[in-house]
Amino acid sequence: MASTEELDSYLIKMGLPYEQVGEGTWVLHPEGAHRAPIGVAIEAPIVLFSIPMFEVQPQTDKPERLFRTLLELNAELMHSAYALQGDQIVLSGAQQLENLDFNEFQAMVEDMCMALDNHIDRIAPLVHARGVNGAATVAGRSA
């Protein structure tokens, strides 16, 4: 079974900047075109990975177009998926803690980074580019 210490060692091995913000909870700061932090949390029996991306604004034009785009983009992902949490679009994934090894951990993080780099420019115009902090941002970066 993967433990807090093992996940910490996976982060060190990947060479990503990160900070531990609580017991079994980290914020990763991957480098890439869109530098959105990835939250990683152990919630036994799983490990959750999450990137808050955008709030869906009430004035969003044609929300069905936004949701269709998110579903189409989900088909390109292997380990993560776009979802709604309340009015917030998130990119999230989960792995079984018991079976999580370094390769699975790395695949999840890389899948999420690839999604940001390749999808953000298709999603942002559909949500009026309002980031989760209320400012005009694209996944944590000024638009």
Protein Blocks (a to p, Z undefined) as FASTA:
>chain_A
ZZfklmmmmmmmnopacddfbehiacdddddfblcddddddddfbdcddddfbdcdfklg
hkllmmmmmmmmmmmpmkbccddehjaccddddddfklmcfklmmmmmmmmmmmmmmmmm
mmmmmnoopafkopaceehiaZZ
